[in-house]
Amino acid sequence: MTSIKSLFENFLSLSLLQIFSYVFPLFVYSYLVYVIGAEKFGLIFLIFSFIQYFIILCDYGFDLSATREIALNRHNKNSLSNIFNSVILLKIIFVLLSFIVLLVLVLTIDRFEKDKILFFTSFGMVIASAIFPVWFFQGMEKMKYISSLKIISQVLFFISVFLFIKKDYDFIYVPALNSLCCLLSATAALYFALKKFNIRFYIPKYTSLKKQFLYSSEFFLSKVSLSFCTNTNTFCLGLISGDIIAGLYVSAEKIYIALKSLWMPVHNVFYPYVAKTQDVALYKKVLKYGILLNTIICFLVYKYAENIVLLFFGSAMQESAEILRIFSFILFVTVPSIMIGYPLLGTRKEEETGYKIVNNSILIATLFHSFSLMILYIYSKLNIYSVSYLLLVTETLLLLYRLFYVLKLNILRHNNSEG
């Protein structure tokens, strides 16, 4: 049984990782806005939002399904090697398919063709994400081993940005620098996983590949759905309203994502733990204090939105303060939704209905979001404010759906003996 000490160590490791991955970069974004301007900043993150679709495709939900598999088979070396090799090979196949799709799009769409260098250099992020076995370390509950690698990668990127991005026309190097640093970190993590845990590297059987592919399919649908809500907003605003509007939206969204990411260690640490132990009693305490702390954070973000935007992005992005206020309400409903998602509902043992409820909640919310975006576009109402408020409504529906099943199944009344 995982000790509280181990949970605490993993939580600290992941928290440090999230700070370097999402919070610390805000200062780099501030520098980029100052040097390359709001328009080029918006363009880069418009492309990043598009590249994220390929990252989600190549992940195929393995960060949830494979994490669960690894957590349940951590003491079986043969099973670990089989799961590891099957997931990595499937990810490589998805990377090849993704590059073919990107190549076709760049060669056939004028808007993509004129920025083809940015698209191709950004694709290194897809490769890095595919080969970085975060799911493996998360399932083994050994996140401290890779936190340092990700942190080193981020530090290298920050240093390279300050060294090589000096003029506005240097924006073209930003995706390449980011991809290179990510690839170095991912390669080191892959090597470390193979050596540290004695994973035998081999080509798995077709039956094993098929098993992992089918098992991850429902998780994949939910991940694609989440990606749609978080990335399509930026992508649509950039295409319809221009790069500057995309930059304003991204500025507020990055602060929101940084704050939301601070809660991901709770998700990533307790998801395999609760799946294995069914220790709902401990998680209830985490949930209660987590929601209280998040409420305080949301209030502070709403009140000091102008100061926060000025601190991280400068006066050029001051208009995004009002958007950040909307995101403070989104954060208010998103964090509880995350905390009662996979760590609570998704770890139900009874016929694995829990994770299906979580996946269905995301699919339903995405259908609503997609239909609403289409309506806004048809009636020429798609703008930075309407998209932001729509995201708030979507996340609220997601929370209410999950909360309904938490209450219906009386999950919070369960204890260890009932699990």
TORSEDREN-670997 format. One record per atom (N, C-alpha, C): residue in one letter; x, y, z. Coordinates in steps of 0.1 Angstrom, whole numbers, plus 5000, padded with zeros to 4 digits. Example, Ala and Ser with C-alpha at 12.3 -4.5 7.8 and 13.67 -1.06 7.14 Angstrom:
a513249435078/a512349555078/a513249675078/s512849785071/s513749895071/s512950005079/
***
This chain:
m500849885000/m500050005000/m500950135000/t500550224991/t501350344990/t501250425003/s502350465009/s502350545021/s502050685019/i501650755030/i501350895029/i502550975025/k503750925030/k505050995027/k505250985012/s504950875005/s505150864991/s504250954984/l502950964988/l502051054982/l502551204983/f503051234995/f503551374997/f504751404988/e505651304987/e506851324978/e506451344963/n505451264959/n505051274945/n504251404943/f503551454953/f502851574952/f503751694951/l504851694959/l505851804959/l506551804945/s506951684940/s507651674928/s506751734916/l505451684916/l504551734906/l504251884907/s504151934919/s503852074921/s505052164916/l506252114919/l507352184914/l507452184899/l507052064893/l507052054879/l505952144872/q504852154878/q503752234873/q504152384874/i504752424884/i505252564885/i506152604874/f507152514871/f508152544861/f507452524847/s506452444846/s505852414833/s504852524829/y504152574839/y503052664835/y503052804842/v503652814854/v503652944861/v504853024857/f506052964858/f507253034855/f507353084840/p506753004830/p506753054817/p506053184814/l505153224824/l504453354822/l505353464821/f506553464828/f507553564827/f508153564813/v508353454808/v508953444794/v507953494784/y506653474786/y505653524777/y505653674778/s505853734790/s505953874791/s507053934783/y508153864783/y509353904775/y509053894760/l508453794756/l508153774742/l507153874737/v506153914745/v505254014741/v505954144739/y506854174748/y507654304748/y508554304735/v509154194732/v510154194721/v509454174707/i508554074706/i508054044692/i506654104690/g506054164700/g504754224699/g503554134700/a502354194702/a501154114705/a500754034693/e500954084681/e500454014669/e501253884667/k502553894667/k503453774665/k503253674677/f503053724689/f502853644700/f501553564698/g500453634693/g499253564691/g499353454680/l500153484669/l500453394658/l501053264663/i502053284672/i502853164677/i501853074685/f501053134693/f500153054701/f498953004694/l498653064683/l497653014674/l498052884668/i499352884664/i499952764658/i500152654669/f500552694681/f500652604692/f499352534695/s498252614695/s496952554698/s496552454687/f496952474675/f496652374664/f497552254666/i498852274669/i499752154671/i499252074683/q498552134692/q498052054704/q497051944700/y496351964689/y495451864684/y496251734681/f497451744675/f498251634672/f498851564685/i499151654694/i499651604707/i498551514714/i497351564713/i496251484719/i496051354712/l496151364698/l495951244690/l497051134694/c498251184695/c499351084698/c499351034712/d498751114721/d498551064735/d497450954735/y496450974727/y495350874726/y494750834739/g494850924749/g494250884762/g495150794771/f496350774766/f497250684774/f497650744787/d497650874789/d497950934802/d496950894813/l495750844808/l494750794818/l494750644818/s494650584806/s494450434805/s495750364809/a496850404803/a498150344806/a498650364820/t498350484826/t498650514840/t497950414849/r496650384846/r495850294854/r496450154852/e496850114840/e497349984838/e498749964845/i499550064844/i500850054851/i500650044866/a499750124871/a499550124886/a499049994891/l498249924883/l497749784887/l498749674884/n499749694876/n500749594872/n502149624876/r502349714885/r503649764887/r504649664893/h504149554898/h505049454904/h505249334894/n504649344883/n504849244872/n505749294861/k507049254861/k507949314851/k507549284837/n507049164835/n506749124821/n505549214816/s504549234825/s503449314821/s503849464819/l504749514827/l505249644826/l505949664812/s506749574809/s507449584796/s506549574784/n505549494785/n504549474774/n503749604773/i503249654784/i502449784783/i503249894778/f504549904783/f505350014779/f505650014764/n506049904759/n506449894745/n505149904736/s504049854740/s502849874732/s502450014731/v502450084742/v502050224742/v503050314734/i504350294736/i505350374728/i505150344713/l505050224709/l504850194695/l503650254689/l502550244696/l501350314691/l501450464690/k502150524700/k502350664699/k503250704687/i504250624684/i505150644672/i504250634659/i503350544658/i502550534647/i501650654645/f501150704656/f500250824656/f501150944652/v502350954656/v503251064652/v503451064637/l503650954631/l503850944616/l502550984609/l501450934614/l500150974608/l499951124609/s500251184621/s500051324623/s500951404614/f502151364612/f503051444603/f502451444588/i501951334584/i501351324571/i500251424570/v499351424580/v498251514580/v498651654579/l499651694588/l500151824588/l500751864575/l501551774569/l502151804556/l501051834545/v500051754545/v498951784535/v498251914537/l498051944550/l497352074553/l498252194549/v499552184552/v500452294549/v500552314534/l500552204527/l500652214512/l499352254505/t498252244511/t496952274505/t496252404510/i496552444522/i495852564527/i496852684528/d496452794521/d497352914520/d497752964533/r496752974542/r497053034556/r498152954563/f498152824561/f499152744567/f500452744560/e500352754547/e501552754538/e502552864541/k501952984543/k502753104546/k503553094559/d503053014568/d503753004581/d504252854583/k504552794572/k504952654572/k506152624581/i507152714581/i508352694590/i507952684605/l506952774609/l506552774622/l505752644626/f504952594616/f504252464618/f505152344619/f506152344610/f507052224610/f507952224623/t508452344626/t509352344638/t508552324651/s507352354651/s506452334663/s506152184664/f506252104653/f505851964653/f506851884662/g508051934665/g508951874675/g508251854688/m507351934692/m506651924705/m505751804704/v505251764693/v504451644692/v505251514694/i506451514688/i507351404689/i507751384704/a508151504710/a508651504724/a507551454733/s506351504731/s505251454740/s504951314738/a505051254726/a504751114724/a505751024731/i507051064731/i508050964736/i508350994751/f507751104757/f508051124771/f507051044779/p507550944786/p506650844793/p506150894807/v505451004807/v504951064819/v503950964825/w503150904817/w502150804821/w502750684829/f503950644825/f504650534831/f505150574845/f505750684846/f506250734860/f505050764869/q503950814863/q502750844871/q502150724876/g502050614868/g501550484873/g502450424883/m503750434882/m504650384891/m504750464904/e504150584904/e504150684915/e505550724918/k506350744907/k507750784909/k508050914901/m507151014902/m507251134895/m508451214898/k509051194909/k510251274913/k511451254904/y511451134897/y512551094888/y512551184875/i511351224871/i511351304859/i511051454860/s510651494872/s510451634875/s511651714871/s512851664875/s514051744873/s514351754858/l513951654850/l514151654835/l513351764829/k512051764833/k511151864827/k511552014832/i512052024844/i512452154849/i513652204841/i514652114839/i515852144832/i515452184817/s514452114811/s514052154798/s513452294798/q512652324808/q512052464808/q513152564810/v514052544819/v515152634822/v515952664809/l516252554802/l516952564789/l516252654779/f514852634779/f514052714769/f514052864773/f513952884786/f513953024791/f515253094787/i516353024790/i517653084787/i517853104772/s517453014764/s517553024750/s516753134744/v515553154750/v514653274745/v515353404748/f515953414760/f516553544763/f517853564755/l518453454751/l519753464744/l519553494729/f518453424723/f518353434708/f517153514703/i516253554712/i515053634707/i515353774712/k515953854703/k516253994705/k515454094698/k515054064686/k514254154677/k512954084674/d512054174668/d510654124665/d510754004655/y511654014645/y511753914635/y512353774640/d512853774652/d513353654658/d512253554663/f510953604661/f509853524666/f509853384659/i510453374647/i510453254640/i511253144646/y512153174656/y512953074663/y512253024675/v511253084680/v510653044692/v510152894692/p509352854682/p508852714682/p510052614681/a511052654673/a512252564672/a512952544685/l513152654692/l513852644705/l512952564715/n511652584715/n510852504724/n510852354721/s510752324708/s510752184704/s512052114707/l513152184705/l514452124708/l514652094723/c514252184731/c514352164746/c513452054750/c512252044745/c511351934748/c511851804744/l512451794732/l513051664727/l514151614735/l515051704740/l516151664748/l515651604761/s514651664767/s514051624780/s513351484778/a512551474767/a511851354764/a512751234762/t513851254754/t514751144751/t515451094764/a515851194773/a516451154785/a515451074794/a514251114795/a513251044803/a512950904798/l512950894784/l512650754778/l513850664782/y515050714781/y516250634784/y516250594799/f515850694807/f515850664822/f514850564826/a513650564819/a512550464822/a513050324818/l513750314807/l514250184803/l515250124812/k516150214817/k517350164825/k516950154840/k516250254845/k515950254859/k515050134863/f514050104855/f513050004858/f513249874850/n514349864844/n514749734837/n513649694827/i513149794819/i512149764809/i512849704797/r512349584793/r512949524781/r512349584768/f513149624759/f512649694747/f512549594736/y511249584731/y511049484720/y509749534712/i509549474701/i508349494693/i507249404699/p506249464704/p505149384710/p504249314700/k503549214704/k502649144695/k501449224691/y500849194680/y499649264675/y498549264685/t498349154692/t497249134702/t497449234713/s498649254717/s498949354728/s498649494723/l499049524711/l498849664705/l497249684704/k496549584700/k495149594698/k494449614712/k494949544722/k494349554735/k494549704741/q495749754740/q495949894745/q495249994736/f495149974724/f494450064715/f492950074718/l492349954720/l490849944723/l490550004737/y491449964746/y491250014760/y491250164761/s492150224753/s492350374754/s491350444746/s490450374738/s489650444729/s488650544736/e488050494747/e487050584754/e487750694761/f488950674766/f489750784772/f490150884761/f490450834749/f490850914738/f489751014734/l488450964734/l487351044730/l487251164740/s487451134753/s487351234763/s488451334762/k489651294758/k490751384757/k490651474745/v490151414734/v489851494722/v488851594725/s487851564732/s486751654736/s487351774744/l488151734754/l488751844762/l489651934754/s490351874744/s491251954735/s490452054727/f489252004723/f488452094714/f488052214722/c487552204734/c487152314742/c488252414745/t489452354748/t490552444752/t491352504740/n491452434729/n492252474718/n491452544707/t490252494704/t489452554693/t489152694696/n488852734708/n488552874711/n489652964705/t490952934709/t492053014704/t492153014689/f492052894684/f492252874669/f491152944662/c489952934666/c488853004659/c488953154660/l489353204672/l489453354673/l490553404665/g491653324664/g492853374655/g492453374641/l491753274636/l491353274622/l490253374618/i489353404627/i488253494625/i488553634628/s489153654640/s489353794645/s490753844644/g491753754640/g493053794638/g494053754650/d495353774647/d496353724657/d496353814669/i496053944668/i496054024680/i495053984690/i493753954685/i492753914694/i493053774700/a493653694692/a494153564697/a495153574708/g496053674707/g497053704717/g496453754730/l495353844729/l494653884741/l494053774748/y493353684741/y492653574747/y493753474753/v494753454746/v495853364751/v496453414764/s496653544765/s497253604777/s496453574789/a495053594788/a494253554800/a494153404802/e494153334791/e494053184792/e495253124798/k496453184795/k497653124800/k497753144816/i497253254820/i497153274835/i496253174841/y495053154835/y494053064839/y494652924839/i495352884829/i495952744828/i497052724838/a497752834841/a498852824851/a498252794865/l497152864868/l496452844881/l495852714881/k495152674870/k494552534870/k495552424871/s496752444865/s497852344866/s498352314880/l498152414889/l498652394902/l497752284909/w496652254904/w495752154909/w496052014903/m496752014892/m496951884885/m497751784893/p498751834902/p499351734911/p498451654919/v497351724924/v496351644932/v495651534923/h495351574911/h494751474901/h495751364898/n496951394895/n497951294890/n498451204901/v498551264914/v498951184925/v497851084930/f496651144932/f495551064938/f494850974928/y494951004915/y494250914905/y494750764906/p496150744905/p496550604907/p496450554921/y496550644931/y496450604945/y495050554948/v494050634945/v492650594948/v492250474939/a492750464927/a492350354918/a492850224925/k493950234932/k494550114938/k494050084952/t493850184960/t493450164974/t491950194977/q491250264968/q489850314971/q489750384984/d490850464987/d490850545000/d490150674997/v488750664998/v487950784995/v488050885007/a488150825019/a488150915031/a489251015031/l490450975027/l491551065026/l491351175015/y490751125004/y490551224993/y489451324996/k488551285005/k487451385009/k488051505016/k489051485024/k489751595031/k490451685021/v491151615011/v491851695001/v490851774993/l489751714990/l488651784982/l488151904989/k487851895002/k487252005009/k488152125010/y489352095014/y490352215015/y490752265002/g490752174992/g491152224978/g490152324973/i488852294974/i487752374969/i487852514977/l488052514990/l488152634998/l489252724993/l490452664991/l491652734986/l491352794972/n490752714964/n490552764950/n489552884950/t488552884959/t487652994960/t488353124963/i489253114972/i490053234976/i490953284965/i491553184958/i492353224946/i491553294935/c490353244932/c489453294922/c489053444926/f488753464938/f488453594943/f489553694941/l490753654944/l491953744943/l492253774928/v492053674919/v492253694905/v491253794900/y490053774904/y488953874899/y489254014903/k489654034916/k489854164921/k491154234916/y492154154913/y493454214909/y493854174895/a492854154886/a493054114872/a493954204865/e493754344866/e494654434859/e496054424863/n496254414876/n497654404881/n498354274877/i497554164876/i498154034872/i498554044857/v497654094849/v498054104835/v499154194832/l499254304839/l500354404838/l501654334842/l501654254853/l502854184858/l503354094848/f502554004842/f503053904834/f503153934819/f502254024814/f502254054800/f502454204796/g502554284806/g502754424803/g501554504798/s501654634795/s500554714791/s499954684778/a500754614769/a500354584756/a499154484756/m498954414767/m497954314768/m496954354779/q496854474783/q496054524794/q494554494791/e494154494779/e492754474775/e492254334779/s493254244781/s492854104785/s492454084799/a492454194807/a492154194821/a490654154823/e489754204815/e488354174816/e488154024813/i488853974803/i488753834799/i489253744811/l490353794818/l490853714829/l489853714840/r489053814842/r487953814852/r486953704849/i486653684836/i485753574832/i486353444835/f487653434833/f488353304835/f488453274850/s488353374859/s488353354873/s487153274877/f485953304871/f484753224873/f484853084867/i485553074855/i485752944849/i486652854858/l487652914864/l488552844874/l487752794886/f486752874890/f485952844902/f485152714900/v484752684888/v483952564885/v484852454880/t485952484873/t486752384867/t487552304877/v488052364887/v488852294897/v488052184905/p486852214910/p486052114916/p485652004906/s485452044893/s485151944883/s486351844881/i487551894881/i488751814879/i488851724891/m488651774903/m488951694915/m487851584918/i486651604912/i485751494914/i485651404901/g486551434891/g486551364879/g487251224881/y488351214874/y489051084874/y489551034888/p490051124897/p490451084910/p489351024918/l488151064916/l486951014924/l486050934916/l485350984906/l484450904898/l485150804890/g486350844884/g487050754875/g487750634881/t487750624894/t488350514900/t487350414906/r486150424903/r485050334908/r485350194902/k485250094911/k485549964906/k484449894900/e483249934904/e482049854899/e481849874884/e482249764877/e482049754862/e482749874855/e483649934862/e484350044856/e483450154850/t482250174857/t481350274853/t481750414856/g482750424865/g483150554869/g483750634858/y484850574852/y485550654842/y484650674829/k483650584828/k482650614817/k481850734819/i481450754832/i480650874835/i481550994833/v482750994837/v483651114834/v483851134819/n484051034812/n484251044797/n482951104791/n481851044795/n480551094789/n480251244793/s480651284805/s480451424809/s481251514799/i482451474795/i483251554787/i482651554772/l482251444768/l481651434754/l480351514753/i479551514763/i478351594763/i478651744763/a479551784772/a479951924773/a480551964760/t481351884753/t481951914740/t480951934729/l479951844729/l478851864719/l478151994721/f477852024733/f477252154736/f478152274732/h479452264735/h480352374731/h480452384716/s480552274709/s480752274695/s479552334688/f478352294692/f477152344686/f476952494689/s477352534701/s477252674705/s478252764697/l479452714695/l480452784687/l479852804673/m479252704667/m478752704654/m477652814653/i476752814663/i475652914663/i476253054664/l477253074672/l477853204674/l478453254660/y479153154653/y479753194640/y478653224630/i477653144629/i476553164620/i475953304621/y475753344634/y475053474637/y476053584639/s477353564635/s478353664636/s478553724650/k478453634660/k478553674674/k479853614680/l480653554672/l481853484677/l482953584680/n483153624692/n484253714696/n484853674709/i485753754713/i486553714725/i485753704738/y484653784739/y483853784750/y482853664750/s482253644738/s481253534737/s481853404739/v483053384733/v483853254735/v484153234749/s484553334756/s484953324771/s483753284779/y482653354777/y481353324785/y480853184781/l481053144768/l480553014764/l481452904772/l482752924773/l483552834780/l483152814795/l482652934801/l482152924815/l480952844816/v480052854806/v478752774806/v479152634805/t480052604795/t480352464792/t480952394805/e481952464811/e482552404823/e481552384835/t480652474835/t479552464846/t478752344844/l478352324831/l477552204828/l478352074831/l479652074828/l480451964831/l480551934846/l480652034854/l480652014868/l479351964874/l478252014869/l476951974874/l476651834870/y477051784858/y476851654854/y477651554863/r478951584866/r479751504875/r479151504889/l478751624894/l478251634907/l477051554909/f476151544899/f474951464900/f475251324903/y476251264896/y476551124898/y477351094911/v478151194915/v478751184928/v477751164939/l476651254938/l475551244948/l474751124946/k474451084934/k473550974931/k474250844936/l475550824934/l476250704938/l476750704952/n476550824959/n476950834973/n478450804975/i479250844965/i480650814965/i481350874978/l480950994981/l481651064992/l481350995006/r480350905006/r480050835019/r480850705020/h481650665009/h482350545009/h483650565018/n484050455024/n485350455031/n486150335026/n487350315032/n488150205027/n487550075027/s486850045037/s486249915038/s485149885027/e484549995023/e483449985013/e484049974999/g485250024997/g485850034984/g485949894978/
***
